[in-house]
Amino acid sequence: MRKIIAVVLLAGVVVQSSAQSGTNSPYSQYGLGALASQATGFNRGMNGLAYGFHERNQVNYMNPASYASVDSLSFIFDAGVGLHLTNYEENGHKVNAKNANLEYIVASFRAFKHLGVSFGVLPYSNVGYNFSNTKNINAFNNPSSPNATFSNIYSGNGGLHQVYLGAGWSPFKGFAFGANASYLWGSLNRNVINTYSDTYVNTLSKEYASQVKSYKIDFGVQYTQKLDRKNKLTLGLTYSLGHKLNSDSKCSVVSKNSQTGVSDTTSYILADAFELPNAYGVGMMWNHDNRLKIGVDYQLQKWAKIKYPQLDVNGTTMNYRLVGGQFKDLHKLTLGGDYCKGERYRGFFDRMHYRAGISYASPYLKINGKDGPRELSASLGVGIPIVNAYNNRSILNISAEWVNRSATGFVKENMFRINVGLTFNERWFAKFKVE
């Protein structure tokens, strides 16, 4: 019990750490922010492949039915960190950025026969950007200041995080189902400042601020069919409940005279402004002799019908309202696999896991009426066994991932991401016999 309490306290530290944004992407200004990976250490080596996987010594949050396969003698603790190096390119201009943050912390153990439990903290989305553009004001419309310019400065921070408790149960051999119940919280802060070199023109600021405190529910099912003595096939299904987040969005429009310092603020509040989409996942995993595991996942997130707050300006009239047509349904396809000669072998390299994966995700954002970026990604990873006098069951998961986001006429992103996760596996529940 004391160890479980220690894990919960450590999770609190992660909650504080995860408050820092894990992105610099300008695309995080849209929707709920840049959607974060829900994968843990071993999944990331396969580029997030998860729906058909059920490992006795790893935590697979993406399908809660997998908790039923957790080793009955172990307490599994998994924490991961990430380093992101990203290049942004637009109209021949390039900028580099880097981020490093604690990605997740999860744990799992067998509570009763055929019933596994998991809990932890993960990100849902990240908001973090700061960029600007400057243009000349038409001299014909402003003859008194022919060289006057105006600048738009865009910035934002925040994101959504989730702490969850889940369980998976196998009522009969080969079949398992489970669920995750999460508390979802965070802030979404975005600012747009219009400034002018002409001091006689007021500076206009638009500040958007929202606090989210809601829930998230995920369900999962897995069925494993034995094909022959060495081959098995697992089908995995998941569903995430879409619903309103019961969160208000506040928009403050501030007009300030730079000479007099006098400002005027108009505020708008939009009730129940944000929503999670219904999401569906299906995956298959082929297991050959517990050595080679190859799988494919398909995910559908139903964003198309979701509305999002927008400030409409028509002359001197402003209207803050929910507007549709800003999203598309997201389709994602992932292919990956894991190879390990066998943990029963003594050789160090024979016990290592070798992983790889590729993914494609369709655009789900609509930006100025055009499709936003699609995403291509690929990863390589290894699972390194930790063998010493005290523990020979833990694994160090290291993966390298390349992610490309691009769309015609918009910013192109190339990200190189290093993920390091430590899966600590301790025998807590073994019974010892004294002779």
Buried (B, 14 or more C-beta within 10 A) or exposed (E): EEEEEEBEEBBEEBBEBBBBBBBBBBBBBBBBBBBBBBBBBBBBBBBBBBBBBBBBBBBBBBBBBBBBBBBBBBBBBBBBBBEBBBEBEBEEEEEEBEBEBBBBBBBBBBBEEBBBBBBBBBBBBBBBBEBEEEEEBEEEEBEEBEEBEBBBBBBBBBBBBBBBEBBBBBEEEEBBBBBBBBBBBBBBBBBBBBBBBBEEBBBBBBBBBBBBEBBBBBBBBBBBEEEEEEEBBBBBBBBBEBBEBBBBBBBBBBBBBBEEEEEEEEEBEBEEBBBBBBBBBBBBBBBEEEEBBBBBBBBBBBBBEBBBBBBEEEEEEBEBEBEEEBBBBBBBEBBBBBBBBEBEEEEEEEBBBBBBBBBEBBBBBBBEEEBBBBBBBBBBBBBBBBEEEEEEBBBBBBBBBBBBBBBEEBBBBBBBBBBBBBBBBBEEEEEEEEE
